[in-house]
């Protein structure tokens, strides 16, 4: 559908309001087609409907306004005319007389009473005139089509329509696809119980919706295949026993009770009081420093989800993720991780780039972490501070992973020693290294069990953040002659004993006179402290 009119020069697509009539039209459309449609197609249907309405309104307006005046045309008394050159003013022909200009040849002059009560005269039957060449039906920039509108405003229209559809009950949704509730095929308890048994036999799954339909023998039900698939997906979605774990556009189901514990509950080492977004009030250098740490507690969901795709990214392991066997979901890692429209959990695989062995993993988007890598970290002798590279493959649910290459040797790095009383001591010791690492983030952990006890004990009684910062500053300051501590060293060390967001740490350092910033992101404990 393409329309053009003066009215459309005032564009309203970027602020489109979805009316109840629009929703009723789309509902009727889905009833007629009997086919579930994604939001992008529903938006196109709506835009086409709106264009048809605009075309009808324009036709009615032109009919009411009368004939479009052109000097070459001839008119009769009583004709109603509209004049584009006079801002589409309209008027009625009162009289007609012969023109009197030998240089123009024979023509007529019509006297017109305009809608404001004034009268004007216009040439008629005049073949040679510039206005005769104008096409008022197609003004530059006025022509609009569904394709051009969706290309420019599609994202906004999709969002508005989705919000409107969510607020009504006649249509139901799976992912980003909609269909009338009353037309759903009944998927009874028997089918759902069999699905549970199938997934139980598969140790939870996953199983694609296509394979599940085959096993449930729904392929040959005689019903529209897409409708059967939509109805089954909807029934599974509404049953708390099942979890949809596929990437965008791929429906895959898992038995929720058989999902790994670290999927069902956030691991101890990743728990926090919430995000602490990096402040916009920081100077550029400090903002970039905190942003570079790529901590999932530093970003809003919109910051993470708006990440542009990349072929590969590199990240540095912190202690919490090393210990939990996880990766953060951040604007950086989200460049290669698969997306999902609704799923809180996504079943994925990593491929060890060296051994080509698959690693089963889960993305827990609700809490921004990827879990399932603990054994692989141990096999590759990684430590907190190791640098990893993850990259895309042709399959969005499969990624390659590898440590940054480095010859195995010993390096002097910070090492955490746990005392008998549970106290921590940091020392520079030579440790075996199997992968590239960040010097400031690298920390060797000889006694994992000792640190685990500290984390468990802190669940019931944790010191104030400032108290931990003071103790950690005192320990780290012993490692250099100036007794200065770099912010990144402190951040890495703090996360060995408690989950600490970069912004929270910076706030403690900047809000107390016990700490002094000596420049270049180094801090010092003051004499008073």
ROKESE-912792 format. One record per atom (N, C-alpha, C, CB): residue in one letter; x, y, z. Coordinates in steps of 0.2 Angstrom, whole numbers, plus 5000, padded with zeros to 4 digits. Glycine has a CB too. Layout:
N
AXYZ/...
***
This chain:
529
X500449945000/X500050005000/X500450065000/X499550005006/X500350114995/X500750174995/X500250234995/X501250174989/X500350284999/X499850344999/X500250404998/X499350345005/X499950454996/X500250524996/X499750574997/X500750534990/X499850625002/X499450675003/X499750725007/X498850645007/X499450785007/X499750845010/X499750825018/X499350905009/X499250795020/X499150775027/X499750735030/X498550735028/X500050695025/X500550645027/X501250685028/X500650595023/X501250745026/X501850785027/X502050795034/X501850855023/X501550795038/X501650795046/X501650725048/X501050835049/X502250695049/X502350625051/X502150605058/X503050605050/X501750555059/X501550535065/X501750465067/X500750545066/X502150435063/X502350365064/X502750355070/X502650335058/X503150405071/X503650405077/X503250405084/X504250455076/X502650435084/X502250435090/X501650405089/X502150515092/X501650345086/X501050315084/X500650285091/X501150255079/X500050305091/X499650275097/X499250225095/X499250335100/X499250165098/X498850105096/X498150115099/X499250045098/X497650115095/X496950115098/X496650045098/X496550165093/X496050045102/X495649985103/X495449965096/X495049995107/X495350005091/X495149985084/X495649955081/X494850045080/X496349975082/X496849945079/X496949875081/X497549985081/X496849865088/X496949795091/X496349755088/X496949795099/X495749775088/X495249735085/X495349715078/X494549775086/X495649765074/X495749745067/X496249695067/X496049815063/X496849695071/X497349645071/X497049575073/X497949665075/X496649575078/X496349515081/X495949485075/X495849535087/X495549525072/X495149495066/X495549475060/X494649555063/X496149505059/X496549485054/X496849415056/X497149535053/X497049405062/X497349335064/X496749285064/X497649345071/X496149305066/X495649255065/X495549235058/X494949285068/X495549275053/X495449265046/X496049225043/X495449325042/X496649235045/X497249205042/X497349135046/X497849245043/X497149135052/X497349075056/X498049055056/X496849015054/X498449105057/X499149095057/X499549135062/X499449105050/X499849115067/X500249155072/X500749195068/X500649105077/X500749265070/X501249305067/X501649345072/X500749365063/X502349355070/X502749395074/X502649465074/X503549385072/X502849495079/X502649575080/X502849615074/X503049595086/X503449595070/X503649635065/X503149635059/X504349615062/X502849575058/X502349565053/X501649595055/X502149495051/X501449595061/X500849625064/X500949705063/X500749605071/X501549725064/X501649795064/X501549825056/X502349815066/X501749785052/X501749795045/X500949795043/X502149745040/X500649745045/X499849745044/X499549805046/X499549675047/X499749825053/X499449885055/X499549945051/X499649895063/X500249955049/X500450015045/X500050015039/X501150015044/X499949955036/X499549955029/X498849975030/X499649885026/X498549955036/X497849975038/X497850045039/X497649935044/X498250075042/X498250145044/X498350185037/X498850165049/X498750165033/X498850195026/X498250195022/X499450165022/X497850135022/X497250135019/X496750185022/X496950065019/X496750185028/X496250235032/X496450305029/X496350225039/X497150325029/X497350385027/X497150405020/X498050395028/X497150355016/X497050365009/X496250375008/X497150295005/X495850345012/X495150355012/X494950425014/X494750305016/X495350445020/X495150515022/X495350565017/X495550525029/X495950555014/X496150605009/X495750605003/X496850585006/X495450545001/X494950544995/X494350584997/X494750474993/X494150575003/X493550615006/X493650685006/X493250585013/X494250705008/X494450775009/X494450805002/X495150785012/X494750774997/X494750794990/X494050804987/X495250754986/X493650754989/X492950754986/X492550814989/X492550694987/X492650824995/X492350884998/X492650954996/X492350875006/X493350954995/X493651014993/X493451034986/X494351014994/X493350984982/X493150994975/X493750984970/X492951064974/X493651004964/X494150994959/X494751034960/X493851004952/X495351004959/X495951044959/X496051084954/X496550994960/X496151154955/X496251204950/X496851194946/X496151274953/X496751194939/X497351204935/X497151244929/X497551134932/X497551294927/X497351344922/X497151314915/X497951394921/X497351254914/X497251224907/X496451204907/X497651174905/X496251184913/X495551154913/X495051204912/X495451114919/X494451184910/X493851234909/X493351214915/X493551224902/X492951264917/X492451244923/X491851284921/X492751274929/X491351264925/X490651284924/X490451324931/X490151234922/X489951364930/X489751404936/X489451354941/X489151454934/X489651354947/X489351314952/X489851254954/X488751274950/X490451254949/X490951204951/X491251224958/X491451194945/X491451174962/X491851184968/X492551164966/X491551144974/X493051214968/X493751204966/X494151204973/X493951254961/X494751174973/X495251184978/X495851214975/X495351124982/X496251254978/X496851284976/X497451274980/X496651364975/X497851224978/X498451204981/X498951264982/X498851144977/X498951304978/X499451364978/X499151414984/X499551404972/X498551404986/X498251454991/X498151414997/X497651484989/X498651364999/X498551325005/X497951285005/X498651365011/X497751254999/X497251214998/X496551245000/X497351155002/X496551314999/X495851345000/X495351324995/X495951425000/X494751324996/X494251294992/X493751354990/X493851234995/X493351354985/X492951404983/X492451374977/X493251464980/X491951424976/X491451404971/X491451454965/X490751404974/X491351424959/X491351474953/X490751504952/X491451424946/X490751574952/X490251624952/X490051644945/X490351684956/X490551654941/X490351674934/X490951664930/X490251754934/X490851664923/X491351654918/X491351704913/X491351584915/X491951734911/X491951784905/X492551764901/X491951854908/X492551804895/X493151794890/X493751824893/X492951814883/X494351804892/X494951834894/X495151884889/X495551784895/X495551934891/X495651994887/X496452004887/X495252054889/X496751964883/X497551974883/X497751934876/X497851934889/X497851974871/X497951954864/X498551904864/X498052004859/X499051924869/X499651884869/X499551814872/X500151914873/X499051794875/X498951734878/X498451684873/X498651734885/X498151724868/X497651684864/X497051684868/X497951614863/X496551634865/X495851634868/X495851594875/X495351594863/X495551624880/X495551594886/X494951624890/X496151594891/X494751594896/X494151614900/X494451644907/X493651564901/X494051684910/X494151704917/X493651684921/X494351784917/X493751644926/X493251624931/X493251664937/X493251554932/X492751684940/X492651724946/X492451674951/X492151784946/X492851664957/X492751614962/X492651654969/X493351564962/X492151634972/X492051654979/X492451594984/X491351664981/X492951624987/X493351574992/X492951564998/X494051604993/X493151515002/X492851495008/X492851555014/X493151435011/X493351605013/X493351655018/X492951715016/X494051675019/X492551705010/X492051755008/X492351805003/X491851795014/X493051805002/X493351844997/X493251814990/X494051854998/X493251864985/X493251834978/X493851854974/X492551864974/X494051804970/X494651814966/X494451784959/X495251774969/X494851804954/X494851784947/X495451744945/X494751844942/X495251694941/X495751644939/X495751624931/X495751574943/X496251614928/X496251594921/X495951524920/X496951604918/X495651514915/X495351444913/X495451434906/X494551444915/X495551374904/X495651354897/X496251384894/X495051384893/X496751394899/X497451424897/X497951364896/X497651484902/X498151344890/X498551294889/X499251304891/X498551274881/X499551364890/X500251374892/X500251414898/X500551414886/X500451374904/X500551404910/X500951354915/X499851414914/X501351384919/X501851344923/X501451294928/X502251384927/X500851324930/X500451284935/X500251214932/X499951324938/X500151214925/X499851154922/X500351094923/X499751174915/X501051114924/X501551054924/X501551024931/X502151084922/X501251054936/X501251034943/X500850974944/X501151084948/X501050924948/X500650864950/X500550864958/X501050794948/X500050894960/X499850904967/X499750834970/X499250954968/X499650784967/X499550724970/X500150694973/X499250674965/X500750714970/X501350684973/X501850734974/X501650634967/X501750764980/X502250814983/X502950784985/X501950854988/X503550814984/X504150784986/X504150764993/X504750824985/X504350694995/X504350675002/X503650655005/X504650735006/X503150665001/X502450645004/X502350565003/X501950685001/X502650534998/X502450464996/X502650425002/X502750444990/X502250385005/X502450335010/X502150265008/X502150355017/X502650215010/X502450145009/X502550115015/X502850115003/X502250055016/X502350005022/X503149995023/X501949945021/X503449985017/X504149965018/X504550025020/X504449945011/X504450085018/X504850145020/X504650165027/X504650205015/X504050155029/X503850175036/X504150125041/X503150175037/X504150065039/X504450015044/X505250015044/X504249945042/X505550035039/X506250045039/X506450105043/X506450055032/X506050155043/X506250215047/X505950205055/X505950275044/X505350185055/X505050185062/X504850115065/X504450225061/X505050065061/X504849995063/X505049985070/X505249945059/X505550005073/X505749985080/X505250015085/X506450005081/X505150085084/X504650115088/X503950085088/X504650195086/X503750075081/X503050045081/X503049975084/X502850045073/X503549935083/X503549865086/X503449875093/X504149835084/X503849915096/X503849925104/X503149945106/X504349975106/X502849995103/X502150025105/X501649975104/X501950085100/X501649935098/X501149885097/X501249825102/X501249855090/X501849805104/X501949755109/X501649775115/X502749735109/X501849835118/X501549855124/X500749855124/X501749925126/X500449875118/X499749875118/X499449805118/X499549915112/X499849755115/X499549685114/X499649655121/X499949645109/X500149675125/X500249645132/X499649665136/X500949665135/X499349715135/X498849745140/X498149715138/X498849815139/X498049675133/X497449645131/X497449565132/X497249665124/X496849535132/X496849465134/X496649415128/X496349455140/X496449445123/X496149405117/X496749375113/X495749455112/X497349405113/X497849375110/X498349345115/X498149425105/X498749295113/X499249265118/X499949265114/X499049195120/X500449265118/X501149275114/X501549215116/X501449335117/X501949195111/X502549145112/X503149185109/X502449075109/X503649205113/X504149235111/X503949305108/X504549205105/X503949315102/X503749385099/X503149365094/X504349415096/X502849315095/X502349295090/X501649285094/X502549225087/X501149315090/X500449315093/X499949285089/X500249395093/X499449265093/X498849225090/X498249225095/X499049145089/X497649225092/X497049225096/X497049165101/X496449225092/X496849185107/X496849135112/X496349075111/X496649165119/X495749105108/X495149055107/X495249005101/X494549095105/X495849025097/X495948975091/X496548925093/X496149015085/X496748925099/X497348885101/X497048815101/X497548895108/X497448765099/X497348695099/X497448675106/X497748655094/X496948635108/X497048605115/X497548555116/X496348575118/X498048575120/X498548525122/X498448505129/X499348565122/X498248445130/X497948425137/X498448405141/X497448365136/X498248385148/X498748365153/X499148295150/X498448345159/X498848255146/X499148195144/X499848215140/X498748155140/X499748255135/X500348275131/X500848305136/X500148325126/X500648345141/X501148385145/X501548325150/X500848435149/X501148285152/X501448225156/X501948185152/X500848185159/X501748175146/X502248135142/X502848175140/X501848115135/X502748235139/X503348285138/X503748275144/X503148355137/X503548285150/X503948275156/X504348215156/X503448285163/X503948155155/X504348095155/X504848085149/X503748035153/X504748115144/X505248115138/X505848155141/X504948155132/X505748215144/X506348255146/X506648225152/X506048325148/X506248185156/X506548145162/X507048095159/X506048115166/X506848065154/X507348015151/X507948045148/X506947975146/X507948105146/X508448145143/X508848185148/X508248195137/X508748165154/X509148205160/X508948275160/X509848195159/X508348285158/X508148355158/X508048385151/X508548395162/X508448365146/X508348395140/X509048425138/X507848455139/X509048475133/X508448505130/X508248465124/X508648575128/X507648485122/X507348455116/X507048505112/X506748395118/X507148505105/X506848555101/X506048545100/X507148555094/X505748595099/X504948595098/X504848545092/X504648665097/X505248545087/X505048505081/X505148425083/X505548515076/X505648415087/X505748345089/X505248325094/X506448335093/X505048365099/X504548355103/X503848345100/X504448415109/X503648375095/X503048365091/X503048295088/X502948425086/X503648275085/X503748215082/X503548155087/X504448205079/X503848165093/X503848115098/X503148115101/X504348125104/X502748165101/X502048175104/X501548155098/X501948235106/X501848135092/X501448125086/X500948175085/X501148055087/X501148235085/X500748295083/X500848315076/X500848355088/X501348295073/X501448315066/X500848305061/X502148285064/X500548245062/X500048225058/X499348225061/X500148145056/X499248275065/X498648285068/X498048315063/X498648335074/X498248335057/X497848365052/X497748435053/X497148335053/X497948465058/X497948535060/X498548575056/X497948555067/X498448645056/X498948685053/X499548675058/X498748755053/X500148655054/X500748635058/X500948695062/X501248615053/X500948755060/X501248815064/X500748825070/X501248875059/X500148815069/X499648825074/X499748775080/X498948825072/X499948715078/X500048655082/X500648675086/X500148585079/X501148695083/X501848715086/X501748775091/X502348735081/X501348825089/X501248885093/X500848855099/X500848935089/X500348815099/X499948795104/X500348755109/X499348755102/X500748715107/X501148665111/X501648715115/X501548615107/X501948765111/X502448805115/X502048845120/X502748855110/X501448865119/X501148905124/X500948865130/X500448935121/X500748805129/X500548755134/X501148745139/X500248695131/X501748735135/X502348725139/X502548785143/X502948695135/X502448845140/X502648905143/X502248915149/X502548965138/X501648895149/X501148905155/X501248855160/X500448915153/X501648805159/X501748745164/X502348765168/X501648675161/X502348765174/X502948785178/X503548725178/X502848805185/X503348665176/X503748615175/X504348625170/X503448545174/X504148665165/X504548675159/X504948735158/X504248655153/X505448745156/X505848805155/X506048805147/X506448805159/X505948865144/X506148875137/X506848895137/X505648925133/X507348865134/X508048875135/X508348895128/X508448825138/X508048905123/X508248915116/X508548985115/X507848895111/X508948995110/X509149055108/X508549095104/X509749055103/X508649155102/X508149195098/X507849155092/X508349265096/X507249135092/X506949105086/X506949025086/X507349125080/X507349005091/X507348925092/X507048905098/X508148905091/X506448875098/X506148855104/X506448785106/X505348845103/X506648785112/X507048725115/X506748715122/X507748725114/X506648655125/X506348645131/X506748605136/X505648625131/X506748625142/X507048585147/X506648575153/X507748625149/X506748525157/X506348505163/X506748545169/X506348435165/X506348595171/X506548645176/X506948615182/X506048695178/X506648555185/X506848525191/X507548495190/X506348485194/X507748485184/X508348445182/X508948495180/X508248395177/X508748565180/X509248605178/X509748615184/X508948675177/X510448625182/X510948625187/X510748675193/X511648645184/X511048665199/X510848705205/X511148775204/X511248675211/X511648785200/X511948855199/X511548895194/X512648855197/X511048855191/X510548895186/X509948915190/X510348845180/X509748865195/X509148875199/X509248925204/X508848815202/X509848935206/X510048975212/X510749005210/X510048945219/X510749075211/X511349115210/X511949085214/X511349185211/X512549065212/X513049045216/X513249095221/X513649025212/X513449065227/X513649105233/X514149165231/X514049065238/X514649145226/X515149195225/X514949255220/X515749165222/X514349245217/X514049295212/X513549335215/X513849265206/X513349325222/X512749355225/X512949425227/X512449315231/X512449475226/X512649545228/X511949575230/X512949585222/X512049635232/X511449675234/X511149715228/X511649725239/X511349705222/X511049735216/X511649775212/X510549785219/X511449795207/X511949835203/X512149905206/X511649845195/X512649925204/X512949995206/X513250025199/X513449985212/X512750055196/X512950085189/X513550135190/X512350105185/X513950135185/X514550185185/X514250255184/X515050165179/X514450295188/X514150365188/X514350405182/X514350405194/X513950445179/X514050485173/X514450545176/X513450505170/X514550555182/X514850615185/X515550615185/X514550635191/X515850555184/X516550545184/X516950575179/X516750465185/X517550585180/X517950615174/X518050555169/X518650645177/X518250575163/X518250515158/X518750465159/X518450555151/X519350485162/X519850435164/X519650385169/X520450465167/X519250405174/X519050355179/X518450315177/X518750395186/X518050355173/X517450315170/X517750255165/X517050365165/X518250265161/X518450215157/X518850165161/X518950245152/X519150185167/X519450135171/X518950085174/X519850165177/X518350105176/X517850065179/X517550025174/X517350105183/X517350055168/X517050025162/X517449965160/X516950075157/X518149975160/X518649925157/X518649855162/X519349945157/X518349865168/X518349805172/X517849755170/X518249825180/X517349785167/X516849735164/X516449695169/X517149695158/X516249735174/X515949695180/X515149705178/X516149725186/X514849645179/X514149645177/X513749685182/X513849575177/X513949705188/X513649745192/X513649815191/X513849735199/X514049835185/X514149905183/X513649925178/X514749915181/X513149885175/X512749895170/X512049885170/X513049865164/X511649925168/X510949915167/X510849865162/X510549975166/X510249835162/X510049785157/X510049815150/X509349755158/X509849875149/X509849905143/X510549915140/X509449975143/X510949935144/X511649935142/X511949875139/X512149965148/X511749815143/X512049755141/X511649725134/X511849695146/X511049735134/X510649715128/X510749755122/X509949715130/X510949815122/X511149855116/X511849845113/X511049925118/X512149795116/X512849785113/X512849765106/X513249735118/X513349795102/X513349775095/X513749705094/X513749835091/X513549665090/X513849605089/X514549605087/X513449555084/X515049565089/X515749555087/X515849485086/X516149585093/X516449475082/X516649405081/X516949375087/X517149405075/X517349415091/X517649385097/X517849445102/X518349345095/X517849425108/X518049475113/X518549435118/X517449495117/X518949475122/X519349455127/X519149485134/X520049475126/X519149445139/X518949465146/X519449435151/X518249445147/X519449465157/X519849445162/X519449415168/X520349495165/X519649355170/X519249315176/X519349355182/X519449245176/X518849365186/X518849385193/X518849325197/X518349445195/X518949335204/X518949275208/X518249245208/X519149295215/X517649285209/X517049265210/X516849215204/X516549315210/X516949235198/X516849195192/X517249135191/X516849245186/X517949145193/X518349085193/X518149035198/X519049115195/X517949055204/X517749005209/X517048975207/X517649045216/X516549015204/X515948985202/X515948955196/X515449045202/X516448955192/X516448925185/X516048965180/X516248855186/X516049025181/X515549065177/X515949125173/X515049095181/X515549155169/X515749215165/X515249265166/X515849195157/X515449335166/X514949385167/X514549395160/X515249455169/X513949415161/X513549445155/X513549515155/X512849415154/X513949545151/X514049625151/X514049645144/X514749635154/X514049715143/X514049745136/X514649715132/X514149815136/X515149695135/X515749665131/X515549595129/X516349665136/X515449545134/X515349475132/X514649465128/X515249435139/X514149515129/X513549505126/X513649515118/X513049555128/X514249535116/X514349545109/X514449475105/X515049585108/X514549425109/X514649365106/X514149305109/X515349335107/X513849325115/X513349275118/X512749285114/X513249295125/X512349225113/X511749225109/X511149265113/X511449155108/X510649285110/X510149325113/X509549275113/X509949385109/X509049305117/X508449265118/X507849315120/X508449205124/X507249315117/X506749365118/X506449365125/X506249355113/X506349305127/X506049295134/X506349255139/X505349265132/X506749205136/X507049155141/X507549185146/X507449105137/X507449165152/X507849195157/X508549145157/X507549185164/X508449085155/X509049045154/X509049015147/X508948985159/X509749005145/X509848985138/X510348935138/X510049045133/X510148875136/X510648815136/X511148825130/X510248745135/X511748825131/X512248845126/X512848795127/X512548915126/X513348795122/X513948755122/X514548795120/X513848695117/X515048785124/X515748815122/X516148755119/X516048845128/X516548775114/X517048725111/X517748745113/X516948725104/X518148705117/X518848715118/X519248725112/X519148665123/X519448785110/X519748785104/X520348745103/X519948865103/X520748725108/X521348685108/X521148605107/X521748695114/X520648585111/X520548515111/X519848495107/X520448485118/X519448545105/X518848535102/X518348505106/X518948505095/X518448495112/X517948465117/X517348515118/X518348445123/X516748485118/X516248535120/X516148545127/X515548505117/X515848595130/X515748615137/X515048635137/X516248665139/X514648605141/X513948615142/X513948675147/X513548555145/X513548725145/X513448785149/X512748815149/X513948845147/X512648865153/X511948895154/X512048975154/X511548865159/X511649015151/X511649085152/X511049095156/X511649125145/X511249135162/X510649155166/X510649225166/X510849125174/X510149245161/X510149315159/X509849365165/X509749325153/X509449335169/X509049365174/X509649395179/X508549325178/X510149355180/X510649385185/X511349395181/X510749325190/X511349395175/X511949415171/X512549365172/X512149485172/X512549305171/X513149265172/X513049195167/X513249245179/X513549175165/X513549105161/X513949055166/X513949115155/X513548995167/X513848945172/X514048885168/X513448935177/X514448845171/X514648775168/X515348765166/X514148765162/X515748815168/X516448815166/X516948795171/X516648875163/X516748775177/X517148765183/X517748705181/X516748745189/X517448655179/X517948595177/X518448615172/X517548535175/X518248655167/X518648675162/X519248725164/X518248705156/X519048765169/X519548815172/X520048775176/X519148855177/X519848715179/X520348675183/X520748635178/X519948625187/X520448605173/X520848575168/X521348615164/X520348545162/X521248675163/X521648725160/X522148765165/X521348775155/X522048745171/X522548775176/X522448855176/X523248755175/X521848875176/X521748945176/X521748975183/X521148965172/X521849045183/X521849075190/X521449135189/X522549085192/X521149165195/X520849235194/X521449285191/X520649265201/X521149315186/X521649365182/X521849335175/X522249375186/X521649265174/X521849235167/X521349275162/X521649165167/X521649275156/X521349315151/X521049255146/X521749365147/X520349265144/X520049215140/X519849255134/X519449185144/X519749215128/X519449245122/X518849195121/X519949245116/X518249225119/X517649185117/X517449215110/X517149195122/X517249175106/X517149195099/X516549165096/X517749185094/X516149195091/X515549165088/X515749105084/X515249215084/X515249065083/X515249015077/X514649025073/X515348935080/X514548985068/X513948985064/X513348975067/X514048945058/X513348935073/X512848915077/X512748965083/X512848845080/X512249005083/X512249055089/X512249025096/X511649095088/X512048965096/X512048925103/X512748895105/X511548875103/X513248905100/X513948875101/X514448925101/X514048815096/X514848935105/X515448975105/X516148945106/X515349035110/X516648975104/X517348945105/X517548985111/X517748955099/X518048945115/X518348975121/X519048955121/X517948965127/X519448995123/X520148985124/X520549035129/X520548975117/X521049005133/X521449055137/X521949085132/X521749015142/X522149145134/X522649185130/X523249145131/X522749255133/X523649135125/X524149085125/X524749115129/X524349065118/X525149065133/X525749085136/X526049025138/X525549125143/X526749025137/X527148965139/X527048955146/X527848975137/X526948885148/X526948875155/X527648885159/X526748795156/X527548935164/X528148945168/X527948975174/X528648995164/X528448995178/X528249025185/X528349105184/X528748995190/X527849135188/X527849205188/X527749235195/X527349235183/X528049285197/X527949325203/X527249355203/X528549375205/X526749325207/X526149365207/X525849365214/X525649325202/X525349405215/X525049405221/X524749335223/X524449465222/X524849315229/X524549255232/X524249265238/X525149205232/X523649235239/X523249235245/X523349185249/X522449245243/X523549195256/X523649145261/X523149155266/X524449145263/X522849095268/X522349095273/X522649075280/X521749055271/X522549115285/X522849095291/X522349045295/X522949155296/X522649015300/X522248975304/X521649005307/X522648935310/X521649075309/X521149115312/X520649145306/X521449165316/X520749125300/X520349145295/X520549215292/X519649155297/X521149245294/X521349305292/X521749295285/X521849335297/X521849345281/X522149335275/X522749375274/X521649365269/X523249345271/X523949375270/X524049375262/X524449345274/X524249435259/X524449435252/X525249435252/X524149495249/X525549395248/X526249395247/X526349385240/X526549335251/X526949405237/X527149395231/X527549335230/X527649455228/X527349285227/X527649215227/X527649195219/X527249165231/X528149155218/X528249125211/X527649065211/X528949095210/X527249075205/X526749025204/X526749005197/X526049055206/X526548935196/X526548915189/X525948945185/X526448835189/X526048965179/X525649005175/X525548965169/X525849075174/X524848955167/X524748915161/X524448955155/X524348855162/X524249025157/X523849065152/X524049135153/X523149055153/X523949175148/X524049245148/X523649275154/X523949285142/X523849325157/X523549355163/X523649425164/X523749325169/X523149465167/X523249535169/X523649535175/X522549565170/X524149575175/X524649575181/X524249605187/X525249625179/X523849655186/X523449685192/X522949635194/X523249755190/X522649605190/X522049555192/X522249485194/X521549555186/X522849465192/X523049395194/X523149385201/X523649385190/X522849335204/X522949315211/X522949235211/X522349345215/X523449215214/X523549135215/X523149115221/X524249115215/X522749065221/X522349045227/X522548965229/X521649045225/X523048965233/X523248895235/X522748855240/X523948895239/X522348895243/X521948865248/X521248885246/X522148885255/X520948855242/X520248865240/X519748855245/X520048825233/X519848795249/X519348775254/X519348825260/X519548705257/X519948855261/X519948905266/X519648965265/X520748925268/X519648985258/X519249045256/X518549035256/X519449065249/X518348965254/X517648945254/X517348955261/X517548875252/X517748935266/X517448945273/X517349015275/X517948915278/X517749065273/X517649135274/X517049155271/X518249175271/X516949135264/X516349165261/X515649135265/X516349135254/X515749075267/X515149045270/X514949085277/X515248965271/X515549095281/X515449125287/X515149195286/X516149125291/X515349225281/X515149295280/X514449305278/X515549335274/X514049245276/X513349255274/X512949275280/X513149185272/X513149255286/X512849275292/X513049335296/X512849215297/X513749345295/X514049405298/X514549435294/X514249395305/X514449485290/X514949515285/X515149585288/X514649525278/X515749605288/X515949665290/X515749725285/X516749675291/X515749785288/X515549835283/X516049845277/X515549905287/X515849865272/X516249865266/X516949915267/X515849905260/X516849965271/X517450005272/X517949975277/X517150075276/X517649925281/X518149895286/X518549845281/X517749855291/X518249805277/X518549765272/X519049805268/X518149725268/X518849865265/X519349905261/X519949925265/X518949965258/X519849945271/X520449965275/X520949905276/X520149985282/X520649845278/X521049785279/X521449765273/X520649725282/X521049765267/X521349745261/X521949795259/X520849735256/X521749865260/X522249915258/X522949905262/X521949985259/X522849885269/X523349875273/X523849815271/X523149865280/X523449765268/X523849705266/X524249725260/X523349645265/X523849745255/X524149765248/X524749815248/X523649785243/X524649865253/X525149915253/X525849885255/X524949965258/X525849825258/X526449795261/X526849775255/X526349745265/X526549765249/X526849735243/X527349785239/X526349705239/X527349855241/X527749895237/X528049945242/X527449935231/X528649975240/X528950025245/X528550085246/X529650035242/X528250115241/X527850175242/X527250165246/X527650205235/X527050095247/X526450085251/X525750115248/X526450105258/X525850115241/X525250145237/X524850075234/X525450185231/X524250085233/X523850025231/X523450055225/X523349995236/X523550015219/X523150035213/X522450015214/X523450005207/X521950055211/X521250035211/X521049965209/X520850085207/X521349945203/X521249875200/X521449825205/X521549875193/X522049835208/X522349785212/X521849775218/X523049805215/X521649835221/X521149835226/X520449795224/X521049905229/X520249815219/X519649785216/X519649705216/X519449815209/X520249685213/X520349615212/X520349575219/X520949595208/X520749615223/X520849585230/X520149585234/X521349615234/X519749635234/X519149635237/X518649585235/X518849705236/X518649565229/X518249515226/X518449445228/X518149525219/X519049435231/X519249375234/X518849355240/X519949375235/X518649405244/X518249395250/X517549415250/X518649435256/X517349465245/X516649485245/X516449505238/X516449535250/X515849495236/X515649525229/X515649595229/X515049495226/X516049635226/X516149705226/X516049735219/X516749725230/X515649785218/X515549815212/X516049875212/X514849845211/X516349895206/X516849945206/X516650015208/X517049955198/X515950025207/X515750095209/X515650095217/X515050105206/X515450045220/X515450045227/X516150055230/X515149975229/X516650015227/X517250025230/X517550095229/X517749975226/X517450125223/X517650195222/X517250245227/X517450215215/X516650235228/X516250275233/X516550275240/X515550255233/X516750215242/X517150205249/X517750245249/X517250135251/X518150235244/X518850275244/X518750345244/X519250245238/X518250375240/X518150445239/X517750475245/X517850455232/X517450435249/X516950475254/X517250465261/X516350435254/X517850445261/X518250445268/X518850475268/X518250365270/X519050515273/X519650545274/X520250495276/X519650605278/X520050425277/X520550375279/X520950355272/X520150315282/X520650375266/X521050355260/X521250425256/X520650315256/X521850425253/X522050475249/X522250455242/X522650515253/X521950495237/X522050475230/X522750515228/X521550495226/X523250475227/X523950505225/X524050515218/X524450465228/X523550495214/X523550505207/X523650445203/X524150555205/X523450445196/X523550385192/X523150325195/X524250365191/X522650335199/X522150285202/X522550245207/X521950235196/X523050275210/X523350245216/X523050275222/X524150255216/X522950235228/X522750265234/X523250245240/X522050235235/X523150285245/X523550275251/X523150285257/X524150325250/X523350245262/X522950255269/X523350315272/X523050185273/X522850355274/X523150415277/X523450405284/X522550465278/X523850455287/X524150445293/X523650435299/X524650505295/X523150475298/X522550475303/X522350405304/X522050525301/X522150375298/X521850305298/X522350255301/X521750285291/
***
